[in-house]
Amino acid sequence: MKITDLRGKTAIVGVGLGGLPSAPERSSMEIQTEAVHRALADAGLKPGDVDGLFTGSSHAFMPALSTAEYLGIRPKISDTTMIGGSSFIGHLLPATMALQYGLCDVALICYGSNQGSGFGKLKSMSEPQTYEAPYDPRHPITSYALAAARHMHQFGTRREDLAEVAVAARRWAQLNPLAFARDDLTIEQVMAARMVNDPLSTLDCCLVTDGGGALVLVRSERAKDFPKPPVYMLGTAMAHWHRQISGMPDLTVTAAAESGPRAFAMAGLTPADVDVVELYDAFTINTILFLEDLGFCAKGEGGAFVRNGRIAPGGSLAVNTNGGGLSCCHPGMYGIFLLIEAVQQLRGEAGARQVDNTHIALCHGNGGVLSSQVTALLGDASTL
Amino acid sequence: MTNAFSGPGPDAVFAAFLAGGRFMLQQCDDCKKYVFYPRVLCPHCGSPKLSWQPASGQGTVYSTTVVRRKPEQGGDYNVALVDLHEGPRMMSRVDGISPHEVAIGMAVRAKIIDEPKKGKLLVFTPAQGGAA
């Protein structure tokens, strides 16, 4: 069996969001379960139909056990591989394999967190790194600031370019009624925002919000039996090269440079084929790094690429169409929202932010401190 | 080399060296590359044959940031990634100049200081003669 044999064999038949834009006095499990309920209803299913569970948590030590008990389900297979915020895109491949080998018939990927209302700041189970902690890096922003500083030094990327990313995300968020941050935002405002870790200001950082998401996957052979148009998993790949920022070989090149080409090869596609791009923008530098590493522009040219509204609504490349982690939501881990937005775009359900003629979407998840990278290509029925 | 699988592990050995005022690096007996942070196996070739060598203490700033902090909490401070002359990269801090003056490419030299509440800490100061 070859990895390309899995192209298009699994379909997403249900998606759901929960707790957006905020959910005060609701627990992480309650937010997650709202999303699960909506995703199952979207697919015309009940919790008892789920027999494969793929989840992760910033709060729970054994999240599959907690989730299954809460939902009253008895999965035949569960996977909670934790590679940070990219985990949920990472779940696509094990879920696909479990479905294809008949280990389960209905796979659920889900996540929920009340970090915005419950904590007011990022909550992470990440342990301090022995050889970094003595220098008091602020997790995770110091690491991303070091990457941004190096990119600026090496390629002449400017703070204005980082600000372009934040402004583009905000303009998309203004088209999304569920986005958390929808006020007008200018490059000048981003530049003037309070500096946190040079060169990153408060407005270069993702939000900390509540939110949950869920997806339902089945084998493609039965995907047409569900109420909504199926979205097919065409290709996915993961790569990770380090855990802590001091272990990253080159701070200007992420492992997306490996996961991207492998996912494109599996899907038989190239960046030119992609209609919408959903990138994990924990910080503004992420979007620039991933546009480069995934092949939408050359290495070092990401700053120039995003100028003049190129990735904003009306620009030539639609990037982070829900408003991203910067302006839509970021409940500790964001990866699942990339997939849900892509599905909504591919179904034509994205309302005011809908990108015309969308058949192929790229989702790219990031975890840790630019550590884990997972790319997925999704398509509608025309791409099979 | 020391036995990789018995006695105090490389973390403990490194910490003991540092407590004694010494900055030591592991070098692989097989592939000859230097290793930091300390490990039981060489991450370059997988060999367990790692020997301790005195570090030259010479390095170059690979990247740098200023962590902004209110003056009443101690004020701004530097966090840097330093490429050691021997090859490995480490997180550290450049002391002796304003955190805002630390620049990528700056030549720096290791120094072991007594940090309040932390004990011995390996930091860097600008090297004589400027850029690397």
Contacts between the chains, C-beta under 8 A, distances in Angstrom:
chain1	res1	chain2	res2	distance
A	130	B	11	6.8
A	130	B	37	7.1
A	131	B	36	7.7
A	131	B	37	4.4
A	131	B	90	6.7
A	131	B	91	6.7
A	132	B	91	4.5
A	134	B	115	7.5
A	134	B	118	5.9
A	134	B	121	5.7
A	135	B	79	5.3
A	135	B	91	5.4
A	135	B	92	6.0
A	135	B	93	5.2
A	136	B	67	7.0
A	136	B	77	7.1
A	136	B	79	7.3
A	137	B	67	7.4
A	137	B	79	5.2
A	137	B	91	6.8
A	138	B	67	5.9
A	142	B	65	5.9
A	142	B	67	6.1
A	142	B	79	5.3
A	145	B	65	4.0
A	146	B	63	4.3
A	146	B	64	7.3
A	146	B	65	5.4
A	146	B	79	7.3
A	146	B	80	8.0
A	146	B	81	5.8
A	147	B	63	7.3
A	149	B	63	5.0
A	149	B	64	6.2
A	149	B	65	5.8
A	149	B	104	6.9
A	150	B	62	7.0
A	150	B	63	4.2
A	150	B	104	6.8
A	153	B	63	7.4
A	153	B	104	4.6
A	153	B	105	7.8
A	194	B	68	7.6
A	195	B	66	7.8
A	195	B	68	5.3
A	196	B	68	5.8
A	197	B	65	4.8
A	197	B	66	7.0
A	197	B	67	5.4
A	197	B	68	6.8
A	197	B	79	7.9
A	198	B	65	5.3
A	198	B	66	4.5
A	198	B	68	7.6
A	198	B	100	7.7
A	199	B	65	7.8
A	244	B	91	7.7
A	245	B	81	7.1
A	245	B	91	7.2
A	246	B	81	5.9
A	246	B	89	5.7
A	246	B	90	5.7
A	246	B	91	4.4
A	247	B	89	8.0
A	251	B	62	7.5
A	251	B	63	5.9
A	251	B	81	7.6
